[in-house]
Amino acid sequence: MLKFINISEIIVAIALTISILIQNRGAGLSSTFGGDFGGYYSKRGFEKFLVIFSSVLAIIFVALAVASLIISN
């Protein structure tokens, strides 16, 4: 069971990384420090799907990590 959880955690981690890298947000640190102030827009279509999909994958990843920790002890 632990092996299955570890393998699925690796798969979810890879999918989460890819889904985050695909997202189209401001390039560079200028948006972090307020450089791209007027760049906010509502997400629609595939971008909205990617945000929701990334959130779901993050929740699944945390759940798998907690399950792995519980089972290993």
DRENPA-3360 file (N, C-alpha, C; in nm, 2 decimals, always signed):
BEGIN
1 = MLKFINIS = +0.08/-0.12/+0.00/+0.00/+0.00/+0.00/+0.09/+0.13/+0.00 ~ +0.19/+0.12/+0.08/+0.28/+0.24/+0.08/+0.35/+0.27/-0.05 ~ +0.38/+0.16/-0.12/+0.45/+0.17/-0.26/+0.35/+0.24/-0.35 ~ +0.22/+0.20/-0.35/+0.12/+0.26/-0.43/+0.10/+0.41/-0.40 ~ +0.10/+0.44/-0.28/+0.09/+0.58/-0.24/+0.21/+0.67/-0.28 ~ +0.33/+0.61/-0.27/+0.45/+0.68/-0.31/+0.45/+0.70/-0.46 ~ +0.41/+0.60/-0.54/+0.41/+0.62/-0.68/+0.31/+0.72/-0.73 ~ +0.19/+0.71/-0.67/+0.09/+0.81/-0.70/+0.12/+0.95/-0.66;
9 = EIIVAIAL = +0.20/+0.96/-0.55/+0.24/+1.09/-0.51/+0.34/+1.15/-0.61 ~ +0.43/+1.07/-0.66/+0.53/+1.12/-0.76/+0.45/+1.16/-0.89 ~ +0.35/+1.08/-0.93/+0.27/+1.12/-1.05/+0.20/+1.25/-1.03 ~ +0.14/+1.27/-0.91/+0.07/+1.39/-0.88/+0.16/+1.51/-0.88 ~ +0.28/+1.49/-0.82/+0.38/+1.60/-0.81/+0.42/+1.64/-0.95 ~ +0.45/+1.55/-1.04/+0.48/+1.58/-1.18/+0.37/+1.65/-1.25 ~ +0.25/+1.61/-1.23/+0.13/+1.67/-1.30/+0.11/+1.81/-1.24 ~ +0.13/+1.83/-1.11/+0.12/+1.96/-1.05/+0.23/+2.06/-1.10;
17 = TISILIQN = +0.35/+2.01/-1.11/+0.46/+2.09/-1.16/+0.43/+2.14/-1.31 ~ +0.38/+2.05/-1.39/+0.35/+2.08/-1.53/+0.23/+2.18/-1.53 ~ +0.13/+2.16/-1.45/+0.01/+2.25/-1.46/+0.05/+2.39/-1.41 ~ +0.14/+2.40/-1.32/+0.18/+2.53/-1.27/+0.27/+2.60/-1.37 ~ +0.36/+2.52/-1.44/+0.44/+2.58/-1.54/+0.37/+2.63/-1.67 ~ +0.26/+2.56/-1.69/+0.18/+2.60/-1.81/+0.10/+2.73/-1.79 ~ +0.07/+2.76/-1.67/-0.01/+2.88/-1.64/+0.07/+3.01/-1.69 ~ -0.01/+3.10/-1.74/+0.04/+3.22/-1.80/+0.03/+3.34/-1.71;
25 = RGAGLSST = +0.13/+3.36/-1.62/+0.12/+3.48/-1.53/+0.24/+3.57/-1.57 ~ +0.25/+3.68/-1.50/+0.35/+3.78/-1.53/+0.49/+3.72/-1.53 ~ +0.57/+3.75/-1.62/+0.71/+3.69/-1.63/+0.80/+3.78/-1.55 ~ +0.88/+3.72/-1.46/+0.98/+3.79/-1.39/+0.93/+3.84/-1.25 ~ +1.01/+3.91/-1.18/+0.98/+3.96/-1.05/+0.91/+4.09/-1.04 ~ +0.89/+4.16/-1.16/+0.83/+4.29/-1.16/+0.69/+4.29/-1.11 ~ +0.62/+4.18/-1.14/+0.48/+4.17/-1.10/+0.47/+4.14/-0.95 ~ +0.57/+4.08/-0.89/+0.58/+4.05/-0.75/+0.59/+4.18/-0.67;
33 = FGGDFGGY = +0.67/+4.27/-0.72/+0.69/+4.39/-0.64/+0.60/+4.51/-0.69 ~ +0.50/+4.48/-0.76/+0.40/+4.58/-0.80/+0.43/+4.65/-0.93 ~ +0.52/+4.59/-1.01/+0.55/+4.65/-1.14/+0.44/+4.64/-1.24 ~ +0.36/+4.54/-1.24/+0.26/+4.51/-1.34/+0.12/+4.53/-1.27 ~ +0.10/+4.65/-1.22/-0.02/+4.67/-1.14/-0.15/+4.66/-1.22 ~ -0.16/+4.70/-1.34/-0.28/+4.70/-1.41/-0.30/+4.57/-1.49 ~ -0.23/+4.47/-1.46/-0.23/+4.35/-1.54/-0.34/+4.25/-1.49 ~ -0.42/+4.28/-1.40/-0.52/+4.18/-1.35/-0.63/+4.17/-1.45;
41 = YSKRGFEK = -0.67/+4.04/-1.48/-0.78/+4.01/-1.56/-0.84/+3.88/-1.51 ~ -0.97/+3.87/-1.54/-1.04/+3.75/-1.49/-1.00/+3.63/-1.58 ~ -0.99/+3.52/-1.52/-0.95/+3.40/-1.59/-1.07/+3.33/-1.65 ~ -1.06/+3.29/-1.78/-1.17/+3.22/-1.85/-1.11/+3.10/-1.92 ~ -1.20/+3.01/-1.95/-1.17/+2.90/-2.03/-1.06/+2.81/-1.97 ~ -0.96/+2.78/-2.05/-0.85/+2.69/-2.01/-0.77/+2.74/-1.90 ~ -0.75/+2.87/-1.88/-0.68/+2.93/-1.77/-0.75/+2.90/-1.64 ~ -0.88/+2.91/-1.64/-0.96/+2.89/-1.52/-0.95/+2.74/-1.49;
49 = FLVIFSSV = -0.96/+2.65/-1.59/-0.95/+2.51/-1.57/-0.81/+2.48/-1.50 ~ -0.70/+2.54/-1.55/-0.57/+2.51/-1.50/-0.56/+2.55/-1.35 ~ -0.62/+2.67/-1.31/-0.61/+2.71/-1.18/-0.68/+2.61/-1.09 ~ -0.80/+2.57/-1.13/-0.88/+2.47/-1.05/-0.81/+2.34/-1.04 ~ -0.76/+2.30/-1.16/-0.69/+2.17/-1.16/-0.56/+2.17/-1.08 ~ -0.49/+2.28/-1.08/-0.37/+2.29/-0.99/-0.41/+2.29/-0.84 ~ -0.52/+2.35/-0.81/-0.56/+2.35/-0.67/-0.60/+2.21/-0.62 ~ -0.67/+2.14/-0.71/-0.71/+2.00/-0.68/-0.59/+1.91/-0.67;
57 = LAIIFVAL = -0.50/+1.93/-0.76/-0.37/+1.85/-0.75/-0.30/+1.88/-0.62 ~ -0.29/+2.00/-0.58/-0.22/+2.04/-0.46/-0.29/+1.97/-0.34 ~ -0.42/+1.97/-0.33/-0.49/+1.91/-0.22/-0.47/+1.76/-0.22 ~ -0.47/+1.70/-0.34/-0.44/+1.55/-0.35/-0.30/+1.52/-0.30 ~ -0.21/+1.61/-0.34/-0.07/+1.58/-0.31/-0.05/+1.59/-0.15 ~ -0.11/+1.69/-0.09/-0.10/+1.70/+0.06/-0.17/+1.58/+0.12 ~ -0.28/+1.54/+0.07/-0.35/+1.42/+0.13/-0.27/+1.29/+0.11 ~ -0.20/+1.28/+0.00/-0.12/+1.16/-0.02/+0.01/+1.17/+0.07;
65 = AVASLIIS = +0.06/+1.28/+0.09/+0.17/+1.30/+0.18/+0.14/+1.26/+0.33 ~ +0.02/+1.31/+0.37/-0.03/+1.28/+0.51/-0.06/+1.13/+0.52 ~ -0.12/+1.07/+0.41/-0.15/+0.93/+0.42/-0.02/+0.84/+0.42 ~ +0.08/+0.89/+0.35/+0.21/+0.82/+0.35/+0.28/+0.83/+0.48 ~ +0.27/+0.94/+0.55/+0.32/+0.96/+0.68/+0.25/+0.87/+0.78 ~ +0.12/+0.87/+0.77/+0.04/+0.79/+0.87/+0.07/+0.64/+0.85 ~ +0.08/+0.59/+0.73/+0.10/+0.45/+0.70/+0.24/+0.41/+0.74 ~ +0.34/+0.49/+0.72/+0.47/+0.45/+0.74/+0.50/+0.44/+0.89;
73 = N = +0.42/+0.50/+0.98/+0.44/+0.49/+1.12/+0.36/+0.39/+1.18;
% end
